[in-house]
C-alpha cells in the first residue's frame, strides 16, 4: 500500500510542478499523507463493531482527495492545492493495534475522574454519572504506538550495514524519489514518526473501562452480535443500552474542555466514538456549534437499524435477507459518517487556510512585548514581576513558542516593557473610540434558571466589545513611539542613528510588536468583536487582558460567551500567554485557528467548534501555552509556500510576457511569408545570419534557458516531496540555496532576451522602406524566428502560449528575503 501511495505522490508532485509552470491558471500541487488508525474496530471494541478498512478508505477518497486552502487576506485560493492520500491502519495490518486497545482501556479505567453535569444536561441525557479523562496523560500511550508503527519494525539494511529504502526521499536505482516506503521501520531515524500526520479513531468498550466495575468482570465482558440476536429472536433494547454502562465520559486537555475530539501536542488528532455525547458552542450564534449528532454514534446506528428490523415479518428467508442487508447498512452508515468527520478534521488540522500570503522571512525576529495598563501598578508589584509571570505572561513559554515557529537559522528575541495607558492619550482615545456596545436576543437556559426560575424564553444579552480594526490602526501609528527604546537597545547594529521599525524591516529584521491591554476599569464583559481576546495582522498583535476581579481581590474570571454541556465557559482573563502565542503564530506565519475556515460558497469565514479543543492556543476550549507539531508544520509550510509561490508567479509573469510577444509578432502571417512547419527551421532562421541581421539569439542560449526551466521544475517537485515528509530543513535548503536564486537568474535572463528581441523587431520594422515584398518576407522570417526562439524556451512548459490566463501576483517585499541576499542580486518580487 505504501509503495502505491509513494508512486502516486511522486507522480502528483512531478506533474503538478510541470503544469504549474506551464499554465499560470493552475495551482502548485503538494501531496500530503494522512494515516487513519482504527483502534477497537475489529470486533474487539465497543459493541463488538467491525469496520472494513478498505470500505472506509474508499469513502475517504470520495470525501476529500484535493483541497485548495484559502488566503483570508485576499479571500482567494492560495494557488497551492493539497493532494490528500489517506491510509487506514487497523488490527488486521498491525496486531499491535489490539495491544494498544487493551492498554488504552486499562488507562481510561484507572484515570477517570468523576465530574458533575449541569442540571439541564442531566435532564436531557438521563444520565447521573459523568467522568472526565485528562487527554495529555493519554498522549504517551499513543506516542509509543506511533513510534512502533513508523520506526521499530526495522528497515532493511544492505550488506555493508547501510539502511536501504529508508523512505525519506532517497534516490533509487531508477532515479525516482521514494517517500514513506512499505517498510515502516526507519533504522537510525528516531524522528521519523513525527513526520507523519495521523488521526486516531478510538472505540473502547464502555463496559470494560467503567471505573465502578470490578476488573475481573470488566475483562470477561464480550459484546454480543446484536443483528444475529435479532435473527434468533433474542434481541431486547435493554441489551443495547447495557453497552453504554450507565455513564458518560469526556476528555479535558490541561483541565479545560469536555469533548470527544482533541488535538495532541504532537502531529496527530484523536476521535473517540465511545466518549460523549458533548454539546458546546457560542451562546448567541449556533453556527458551528457541536451537538450530540456532530459525531457518528455506533449505538445510534445499531438502534436505527434494529428499530427498522422490528417490522420484518417472521419468515426465515426474509429475515436472513434482512440480516444481510442490516449488516451491510451497519458498516455503510457509520463508515460514511465517519469518513465525512475525518475529511473535515483533515482540512482543519493538516491542510488549513492561511491568514495572509504576505509572510516575511527575516534572519532576526524582534518581538517587543508591550503591556499597557489602564490602572496604576505599585512599585512592589513592578518589582515582583518575573520571567515566568510578567504581568500575567509567561515570557519563557512565549520564547519557546517563537523558537518553534521560526525556521533553523532564524533568531527570535522577546523584550518586555510596561506603560500606563493614561500616559499615551492617543492610544487611550483610540481604545475608547473602538469600544462598542451590542445587545442580542438568545435562549439562555442558565440565565432562565438563575433569574426567572423555570422560564426558558428569549432573554436579552448585552456585551461590550472592541473593534480590532480601529484599534489596530491607531496602534500601528504609535508602534514606533511605544517600542522605540526597546528596539534601539535590542538591535545592536553599530550605528548611532535611531532604529525605527520600518528601517529595521528594510534592513532585514522583522519587528512584530505585541500590545497587551491590561484592562481593569472597562466593563467586565469586554471582548473583541470576534468574541476573542486576540487580534493580529501582518505587523501587530493586540491581546486583551481582563483584570476586573483583581480590583476587588477576587479571581479574574470572565464569561467567554460560550456554553459547554449546559454550563457557561469561564476562563481566567489575567492569563494571556496562550493568546500572545496565538497572535504571533498568525502574524509571523499565517497560521489560522483550527476551527475556522473560509467558505467560498458563502464568501465568509465559517466555524466548526468540533476542532477547538486540545493542544492549540486558539479558542475558548483550550488551555495550551505552546506550539504543537501540527501547528509547527503548518507554520513552516506557510512560510515556504508564500515565498516559493511569489517567486514562481514572478516567473509566470515573465512567461506571460513572452506569450504576449509571440502573440503579437507571430500571429497570422506565417503562411503569407511562405515559411514551413518545422520549429527547428525557425530556430535556424534566428540563429543563422541568412536574414542579414546580427542577432544574439542562438541555439546555445535557447538550450540554456530550456535547461533552466526544466531545472526549476525539478526543484519544485523536490520541494513538494520534502514538504510531504515534513523535512523542512531540506525544503528550506532547496528554496534558499537553489530555487529562489535560479528563478531570479532566469527572470533576469528572460527579461534581457525579451528586450533584445524587441529591439531586433523594431530594427526590422524600421528597415522595411525599400523593396516592400522582399522586406516583408524578411521581416516575417525574423519575426517567426524570434517567436519560435521564445516558443522553444517554454515549449515544454507552455502548450497554449497565447491562451494564458492573467493571474494576480503576490508581492514579496525585498526585506522579506535577507537570508537570500547576495544570491538574488537586484531581483525582487
N, C-alpha and C positions, 0 to 999 in steps of 0.2 A: 504493500500500500504506500509506504514511504517513497519507494522508487518511482511509482507512477506520479505521486504528488510532486516529487522533485523535478521530474521531466516537464510536468505541466507548468511548474513555477518558472523554470528556466526559459521555456518557450514563451511564456507570457511576458517575462521581462525583456526578452530579445525582441519579440515582435512589437511590444509596446514602445521600446526605445526607438526603433526604426520609424514607426508610424508617427510618433510624437514629433520627430524632426521633419518627416515628410509632409505632414498636414498640420498647419497651425490651429486648426479647429479641433484636433484630437487632444487626448489627455495623456499625461505621463502615467504609466501603469506600474504599480508596486505590488508584488504578491505578498500575501500575509497568511500565515497558518494559524488556525485556532483548533486546539485539541479539546474535545468534549469527553470528560472522564466520568463514566457512569458507575456509581457505587451503590449496590443494592438493587440492581435491575436484572438479575439473573435468577429470579425466584427465591433469592436468599434475603431480601429486604422486606420492607413494609408491604403487607397484603399479598406477599408471595408474587408480586408483579414481575412479569418478564417483558423486556423490550428488546426487539431485534436491532442491533446497531446499524445494519445496512438500511433498514427502514427509516431510522432517524436521519442517517446521512443523506439519503435521497431527498427527504423533506427539507433539510437544511440547505442543500444546494438549490432547491426551488425558492426558498425564502430569501436567501442572500448569497449571491455569487459575486456581484460587482457593487461597489458603493463609492460614490464620489463625494467626499466631505465638502462642506461649505466654509466660506470665509464670512464671519459675522460682520466684518467691517464693510465689505462690498455687497454682501447678500448674494454672492455668486459662487459657483463651484470653483474649487481651488485650481482646477486644471490637473489635478492628481487623483487618480482613481485606484482604489484598492481591490485587487482580485483576491477574494477570500477563499481559502482552501480549508475545509473542515476535515477533521479526522476524529473518529469515535473510538475510544478505548474502553473496553469492558472486561468483565471477568473471563470471557472466552479468549481474549487476546493475551491477557496477563493475569494469571491466577493470584498475583499479589493484590489485585483489586478486592478479592474476597477477604484477604487478611486485613486490608485497610478497613473494610466494613466492620469486622469484629473489634478492632482496636478503637474505631470511632464510636461504636455503640458503648463500649466499656467506658470511654472517656465521658461521653454525654451522660451516662447513668451516674457516674461518680461526681460530676461537676455541675449538675443542675441546681439552681438556687431558686427557692420559692419566691414569687412576687405576688403582688396584689393587683387585680384588674380594676378598672373603673367600674362604677356601679352600672352604667348603661351597657357596657360591654358584657358584663356578667349576664344581664338580662338577654342580650342579643344572641350570645353563643350558648347559653345554657350550661356553661362550664363553671366550676367553682375552684379549680386548681390551675394555677399558672406558674410556669418556671421560666427562668432565663439562663442562657449559657453565654459565657464570655468568649467571643469569637477569636480574639487574639490568642487565647490559650489552645484553640483547636489548630491554629496555623502550624505548630511544629509537627503534628502528625501528617498534615498534607505536604509540608515541605520535605519530609523524609520520603514520602511516596514519589514526589516529583523527582527527587534525587535518584531514587531507584529506577524510575521509569526511563530517564534520559541518560543515566550515567553508569550505573553499577552492573548492567548486564554484559559489559565487556565488549570493546571494539576489537575487530580482527587486527592482528599485527603481522607484519611481514617477517621474513626470516631474520632480518637484521634488528628486529625489535621495534621498528618504527611503526606507528599506527597507520593502518590502511583505511581508506574510505572514511575519514573522520567525519565527513558530512558537514563541514563548515565552510563550504565554498572552495575546497581544494580542487586542483586541476586533475582531471582524469586522463587516461591514456588517449582519449579521443579529443582532448582539448576542451571539453564542455565543463560546465560548473555544476557541481552536485551539492545540494543543500539538504540537510536533515536525512541522512541515509537510512536504509531499512534497519541497520544495526543501531539500536537505541543507545548502546554504550558508547561513550566518548572517552577513551582512555586518556588520562592525563589532562582532562579539561574539566575541572571541578565547577566551572561557572556555566556549563552548557545549559543546565535546566533552567537557569534564569532567562535564557533567550527564547523560551517557548511560551506562547500565550495559551492559557488553559481556562476552562470553566468546569469546576466540579459540580456534578449533579448528584445529590445525596438522597437516599431513600432508606433510612434506618427504620427498624421496626419499633414503633412506639411502645409496644408491649414489653419488648426486651430492655428498652432504655428507661422504663418507668422507675424513677428513683424510689418509689414506695413498694416495689415488688421485690421479693426475695430473689437473690442471684440465681439459685438453682431453678426456681420456677421460670424466671425470665429466659434462662439458657435453654430450657426444654421447649419453649414455645415455637411452633411452626405454623404459619398461616395456612388455612385450608384453601382448596381450589373452589372458589365461590360459584363459578359457572358450572362446574361438574356437580356441585352440591345441588344447584337448581335442577339440573337434568335428572338427578336421582330423587328429587322431591324432598330434600332435607334442608333447603335453604331457609333461613329466617333473618329478618333485618337486624335483629339483635347480634347476630354473628358478625355482621359487617361493622357494627358500632363498637364491638369489643376490640377491634384493632386500633381504635382511637385511644383506648385505655383511660378515658375519662379526664384527660388533662390537655393543656396546650403549652408548648414551649416555643421560645423565640430567642434570637441572638442579639446580643449587645456587643458593640466594639468600643473598648475603653470606657465601658459603663454607660454608653449612650446608644439610643435606638432600640427598637423592638421589632425585628423583621426576620424574614426567611432568606433574604439575599444580602450579601455583603462583599465588599472589596477587601482583598487581603493586602498586606503591605508588600507582598511580592508581585509576581506577574500573573496572577490568576484571580478569578472570582468564584464565589460559592453560592449555589442554589440548593436549598434543602426543601424538598417537596413534602416532607413529614412535618416540618415546622409550620407555625402559624395556625390559622389564618391571621393576617395582620391588616390593620386599616390605618392609614395615615396620609396626611397631605395638608394643604393650606386650608384654613378655616373659611376664607372668603371665596376663593375660586376653586372649583373642583377639578380643574384641568390638570391632568396627570396624576390625580390622587390614586392611591393604592387601595383597592377593595379586596374582599375575600376571593373574588373571582379573577384577580390580577395574575395569580399563579395557577397552573394546572393542578388539579387535585385528583389523586388516584381514587380516593373514596367517592368523590362525586361522579367520577367516570363509571365506577362499578355500580353506584346507585342508579345512575341514569339507565344503564343497560339492563340491570336486574328488574327495575320497575317496568320496562318495556316487555321483558320476558314473561312477566306475570300474565300477560294477555295471550300467550301462546297456548293453543289447545293441547290437551294431554294425549298426543299421538306420537308414537315412538319416532317415526320418520320425520315428522315436522319438528319435534323437539331436538333431534340430532342436527337437522339443518340450522335451526335457530341457535344451537350451541356453537356451531362453527362460525356462524355469522357474528355472534356476540364476541367470540374470542378475537376475530379479525377486527371488529369495531373497537374492542378494548385497546388494542395496540394503536390503531389508526387515530382514534380520537385523542388519546393522550399524547402520542408522538407528534401530531400536528400542532397541538397547543404548546408542547414543549419546544418544538422547532421554532415557532414564532417568538417565544420568550427568549431563546438563546440567540436568535438573529438580532433581536433588539438589544440584548446585552452585549453582543459583539460590537455593534455600532457605538454603543455608549462607552465601552472601555477601550477597545482596540483600534477602532477607526473613527475617532471623534472629529468634530469640526475644529476649525482654527479660529481664534478670536480675531487675528489680523495676520496678513501676509507680510506686513512691514516689520520684519524681525531683523534686528541688527546683530552682527557678530563682532564683538569687541574683545580685545585682549584683556582689558580690565573692566569690571563692572563695579561701579561705586553706588552703594545704597545708603544715602543719608536717611536715617530713621528719626523723624521729627515728631515729637509729642507736643500737641497744642492743647492746653487745659483751659477750660472756662471757669475754673475755680482755683483759688490760691493753694499753694503747696508749702508746707512749713519746711524750715531748714532741716529739721530732724528727718522728715520724710525724704528729702532730697539725698541726704547722706545715706539713708538706708537702702537706696536702690542698688541692685546687684546685676551681674551679667545674666543670671537666671530669672530675675524678676525686675526688669527695668520698666516701671510703671505698668505692670501687668503683661509685659512682653518678655518671653524667654529668648534673649538675643542669641544664646548658644544654639538653640533649635533653629532660629532663622538663618544663622551662618551655615549650619549643616545642610539645611534645605537648599540654600543658594548654591552650595558646592555640588549638590546632586543635580541641580537644574543646568549648571554650566558644563561645557564640554572640557575635555582634557586640554591643558594649555591656557585656559582662561582663569583669571584670578578674580575672586569676589571679595569685596571689602564692605563691611557694615559699620557705620559710625552713627552715634546717637547724640541727640540734643533735646533739650526741653525748653518750651516757650510758653508764656502765659498768653492766652488768646487775646485778652483785652489790650495788650500792648501792640497788637497788629490790627489796627482799626479796619483796614481794608478787608482782611480776612473775616473779622467778626461781622462786618456788614454783609459780606458775601454769604456767610452762614445763615444770617437772619433772612437775607433775600431769597435763599434757596429753600427755606423752610415752608412747607405746605401742610394743610390740614384736609383730611378726607374722611367722609362718612360712607359706610356701606351697610347694606341690609343682609343679614346672614341668619341661618338657622343654627343657633349656638345652644346645643343641649346643655353644656356645662353652665352657661350663664343662666339658662332657664331654671336649672335645678338650684343654683346658688341664690338667685334673686327672686324668682317667681314660682317657686315650688315645682309643680308638675307642668307648668306652662312651657310648651316646646314650640312656640310660634316663632315668627321672624323678629329678630331684635336688631337694633341699630348698633353698629360697631364703628367707632371713630378712632382714628390714629393720626399721628403726626409723622410726616416723612420729609426727607431732604432730597431735593433734586440733584443727583450727582453731576449732571452735565453743567449746570450753573456753577456749582461749587468747584468743579474741575477747571473751568475756565478762569476763575479768579485765582485759584491756587497756582495754576501754571504761570500766570503773570507775576506771582510773588515767589516763585520757586527759587530764583537766584538770590533774592534777599534773605530767605529763610535758611538756605543751605550754603551760602557763600563762604562763611567761615569754616564750615566743616569740609567743604570741597577743597578749599585752599590748603588746609592743614593736611588732609589725607592724600592729596595729589602732589607728590614731590616731583616736580618737573624741572627743577633747577632754574626756574625763571622768576623774575620779580613781578611780572605782570599778574593782574587778577585773573583767576581761572573761573570764568562763568561757565554755566552748564553747556551752553551752545558751543563755546570754544572747545571745551573738553570733548564734546561729542565729535567735533570736526577733527580733533587730533587723535581720535581712536579710543577714547574712554567713554563707556556707556554709563550715564548717570540716570538712575531711576529713584527719585525721592519717594519715600513712604510717609504720608502725613496721617498721624493717629490723633483723632479729635476726641479727647477725654472730656465727656460731657456729664456734668452733674446738675446744672441749672436749667437744662432743657426738659421738655416733657418726658415722662418715663417711658412712653411707648414710641419714642422717635426711632425711626429706621430710615434707610434709603428707600427710594421709590420702588425698587425691586424686592422689597422686604428683606434685604440682606444688610450686612454690616460692612460690606466691602464693595468698592468700585475701582476699576482700573482701566486705563487706556495705555497707549503706547509709551507715554512719557511719565506718568504719575500714578500713584496708588493712594487711595483715601480709605481709611478704616475708622469706623465709629467705635469708640469705647464708652460704654454706658456705665456710669458710676453713681447711679441715683441712690442705691442702698447705702453707700458709704456715707452719704450726707446724714443719715440717721443712725449710723453704726450697725446697719443690717447687711444682708447679702445683696450683691449687685445682680440680682436675677431680673430677667425681663422675658415677656411673652413674645415668642417668635412669630405668632400668627399662624402656627401650625398645630394640628391635633394629631395624636398618635394613640390608637386603641382606646379612644374615649377620654383621653387626658390632654391637657394643654402642654405643648412642648415649651419648657422653660430652660433657658441657658444662663450661664454666668457672663454678664455683659462686660466684666472687667478683664476677662481673659481674651487677649487679642492676637496671640501668637499665630494661631492657625489662619486667621483672616489675613495677617501680613504675608504669610507664606503663599496663600491662595492668590493674593494680589500680585505678588512678584512672579509667580508662575504664569499668570495671564499676561502681564505686561512684558516680561522678558522673552517668553517662548510661545505665547499664543495658546496655552493650554486652557481648555474650557471645562466647566463643571460637567461631570458625567451624566447628570440628569437633565441637561439642556441640549437641544439640537435645533438647527434651522430647518423648518418645514417649508419646502419650496412651494407646495400646493397652496399653503396658506400665507406664504410670504411673510413669515414671522417666526420668532423663537417659540418652541414648544417645550414643555417639561414632562418628564416621566420620573416620578419620585421613587420608582422601584429601585433605581440605581444610585440612591443618595446616601446609603448607609455604608459604614466600614471605614477603611483606611483612605480617606480623602479629606483634604482641608476645607472643602466646599460644603455649603448647605447646613441646615439646622439639625440634621440627624447624624452628625459626625462630631467626633472629639479627637481628631488625629492631627498632631502637630509635626508633620513631616511630609516627605515626598515618597510615595510608593513607587515600585518598579514600573507599574502600569503608567503612572504619571510621568516618570522619568523618561521612559521610552517615547511617550507622546511628545515630550518637550524636545528631545534630541531629534526626533523625526521632523518636527515642525521647523526647526532651525535649518536643517539640511534642505528640506524641500522648498522652503521660502527662497533660499539663496540660489539653489540649482534652478528652480522654476524661473526666477527673474533672469538668470544668465541665459538659459535656453530660449526664453522668449525674446531676448535681445538678438540671439542668433536667428530665430524665426523672423524677426523684423528685417534682418539683412537679406534673408532668403526671399521674403516678400518683395523687397526692393529689386532683387534680381528678376523675380517673376514679372514685375511691372516693366522692367527694362525689356525683357523678351517679348512681352505682350505688345509693347509699343513699337519695337523695331523689327519684330519677327512675325508679324501678323499679316496675313493676306497675300502679299505679292510674291510668295515663293515661286509659284507656277509661272507667273509672268516673267520672272528672272531666268527661267529655263534651268533652275537648279534641280538636281536629282534628289533621291530619298535617303542617301547614305549619311548618317550622322558623322561618321569619320571624315567624309568629304568636306563637311562644313569646318571641322577642326583643321583639316589640311589647308583649307582656304584661308583661315585666320592665321595659322602658324607659319605658312609659307609667305613668300614675297610676290606671288603671282598677281595679287591685286594692286601692287605698286605702292603699298603703304608700309611704313616701318612700324609694325605693331610689336608690343611687348608681350602679347598673348601667345604662348607656345604650349606644346604638349606637356613639357615638364611642369609648368605652372598648373595646368589642368589636373594632372595626376596628383600633384602635391595637395591641391585643395580637396580633391576627391578623397584622398587618403586621410586628410584631417577630419573630414565629416564622418568617415567610417570609424575613425578612432574615437571621436566623441560619442558616436552611437554605442560603441562597445563599452565605454566608460559609464554611460548612463545605465546600461544593462548591468554592469558590475555593481554600481551603486544600489540599484534596486535589490539585488541579491544580498548585499551586505545588510541592508535595512531589513530584509526578510529574516535574517538570522540575528538581528539586533546587535550586530558587530559595528557599533557606531564609531569606534576608533578607526577601523579600516575605512568606513564610509567617509569620515572626516578627512582622512588622508587622500582619498580619491578626489574629494571636492576641492580641498585646499591646494594640493600639490600637483594635481593633474587636470581635473575637469575645467575649473574656472580659468586657469592660465591658457588652456587650449582653446576654450571658447573665446577668450579675449583676443588671442592671437589670430584666430580665424576671422573674427568680426573685423579686425583691423585690416587683414589681407583682403577680405571681400570688399570692404569699403574702398580700399585703394584701387583694386582691379575694376570696380564699377566706375569710379571716377575716370580711370584711364580709358575705359571703353566708351564712356560718354564723350570724352574728348575726341576719340577716333571717329565717332559717328558725326560729331559736329564738323570735323575736318572734311569727311566725305561729303557731307551735305553742302558745305561752302564751296567745294571744288567742282560742282556739277553745273558749271555755266556754259561749257563748250561740249559739243558732240553729245547732245542730250541722250540719245538712245544708249550709246556706249557707257556714258557716265551713270545712267540709270541702272544698267546691269551691274556695273562695278559696285555701285552703292548698295544694291540689294545683296550682292555676293558678300560684301563686307558686313552688312547687317546680319545676313544669315550666318556667316561665320562667327561673328561676335556673339550672336544669340545662342548658337549651339555650344560655343565655349562655355557660356554660363549655364546652359541646359545640362552639359556634361558635369559641371560642378555639382549640380543637385539632381542628376538623372536618377540616381538610386534612391533619392530622398523625396523628389517632387514629381510624382506621376502625372499630376494635373496642375501644371505650374500656374496657369492663368486663372485658376479657379480657387485659389487660396482664399480663405475667409479671413477677414480682419479680426485681430484679437486685441483686447485691451491689455496693454503691457503693465506689468507690475514693476514699479520703480524701486530700485535698490540704492540707498544713499551710499556715497563713496565712503563715508566714515563707518559704514557698517562692515567694511572688509579690511580692517587693519591687519588681520592675520595673513592676508594675501598681498599686502603691499610689497612692491618690488617685483611682483610676478605679473601684475596686471598692467603695469605702465600707466597710461592715461585713460585706459578703458574704464568706463563706469556705466551703470545702468540708469 
